[in-house]
């Protein structure tokens, strides 16, 4: 399973989102710091789920990071758009 697929599976299981998009942006960072050559180091995530209602921005980010767990150690950068 690719890192993007694993991210998507964990977020779907944790939040049952109405909308979820996981985009691998690693190609845009080739040769830059944090590029480990795997092609799976930089991701953009857009997620919409009812569970985020009433949470602050920081709480939403923490919830996503908790759901991703050990995957965050394998990823150099995550751009999060949570609502």
N, C-alpha and C positions, 0 to 999 in steps of 0.2 A: 504494500500500500504506500502510495506517495505521501509526503508530508502534508500536501494540500488536502488529500483525501482523509487523512487522519484528523487534521484540523476540523474539517467539515463534519466528520462523524462525531467527534467529541462535542462540538457546539450544538449539533442537532440533538444529541442525547441529553445534554445539560439544559437546553433552553427551549426546545420545540419551536424554533423561530418561524415567523410568518414569511420572512425573507432572509436569505443567506447567500452571500457571494464571497468566495475565497479566490483571490487572484494571486498567482505566483508572479512576482515582479523581479525575480532574481536576475533575469537577463539584463535588466536596466542597471544593475550594480556590478556587472562582471568586471573584475580587476580592481574594484574598490575595496576598502576595508570591510571586513566581515564576509566577503565572498570566499566561501570555502571550496569553491569549484564543484559543488554537488548540484548546483542548479536549483536548490531548494533552501535558500537562506533568507529571502525577503518576501513578505506577503502583505497583501492588503485585504482586510476583512470588513465587509459591510453586513451587519446583522440587525434585524428588527424582531423583537420579541416582547410580548406583554409583560414578562417578568421584570423587564428593565424600567417599567413605569414607576415613578416615584424615587428611583435611585439617582444619586448624583453621578456626574461624569466619572469621578474617581471610583465610586462603588461599581459602576458598570464595567470599567476597565479591570478592576480587581476580580470581578466575577468571571470575566472571560479568561483572564490569566489563570485563575484557579481551575477552570474547566479544562484548560489546555495542559495544565500540570507540567510534567517533565518535557513536553514538547517545546516549551519555551527555551530550554537549554540548547535545543538543536537548531533554533531559528535565531538569526542575527537581528532581524527587524520585523516588527508588526505595525502596520498602520491600521488603526481601529476606527470605524465609523459605526457607533452603537446607538440604537434607539429603540 
